[in-house]
Amino acid sequence: MYRKRYLQEIVEKTVEELPEHHRLVFKLRELEGKSYEEIAEITGVNLGTVKSRLHRARTSFAERIEPLLN
């Protein structure tokens, strides 16, 4: 139980450290399960931009969270 709560706090903190435009697409896709098309419509950017931002957000998230998990 403690470990699960700890991991949840780490994930939330790490997501909040992402730049706003990356954080938004990351939350919409990874936490809310929206499709790329839905995210493009919500954010008002084209599909390619959504994919690019999501890739960068995932990479940044992984780089930030990795040291906290070891």
VENJO-V729065 format. One record per pair of residues at least 24 apart in sequence whose ideal C-beta (glycine too) atoms are under 10 Angstrom apart, sorted by the first residue. I is the first residue (numbers start at 0). J is the second residue. D is the distance in Angstrom with one decimal. If there is no record, write none. Layout:
I/J/D  I/J/D
//
This chain:
5/67/9.7  6/64/9.5  6/67/9.4  6/68/8.2  8/67/10.0  9/63/9.6  9/64/6.4  9/67/5.2  9/68/7.3  10/60/8.6  10/64/7.1  10/67/9.5  12/63/9.1  12/64/9.0  12/67/8.4  13/59/9.0  13/60/5.9  13/61/9.3  13/62/9.6  13/63/5.0  13/64/4.6  13/65/9.7  13/67/7.2  14/56/8.8  14/60/6.9  14/63/9.2  14/64/9.1  16/59/8.4  16/60/8.7  16/63/6.0  16/64/9.5  17/52/10.0  17/55/9.1  17/56/5.7  17/57/9.8  17/59/5.9  17/60/6.5  17/63/7.9  18/52/9.2  18/55/8.8  18/56/8.3  18/59/8.0  20/44/8.6  20/48/9.1  20/52/5.9  20/55/9.1  20/56/8.5  21/51/10.0  21/52/5.6  21/53/8.0  21/54/9.6  21/55/5.8  21/56/3.7  21/57/8.9  21/58/9.4  21/59/6.4  21/60/8.3  22/52/9.7  22/56/7.0  22/59/9.7  22/60/9.3  23/49/10.0  23/52/8.2  23/56/8.8  24/48/8.9  24/49/5.9  24/50/9.0  24/51/9.3  24/52/4.7  24/53/4.9  24/54/9.6  24/55/9.0  24/56/5.9  24/57/9.6  25/52/8.2  25/53/6.7  25/55/9.4  25/56/4.0  25/57/7.1  25/59/8.8  25/60/6.5  26/56/9.1  27/53/8.9  28/52/9.7  28/53/5.7  28/56/8.4  28/57/8.9  29/53/8.5  29/56/8.4  29/57/7.9  29/60/8.4
//
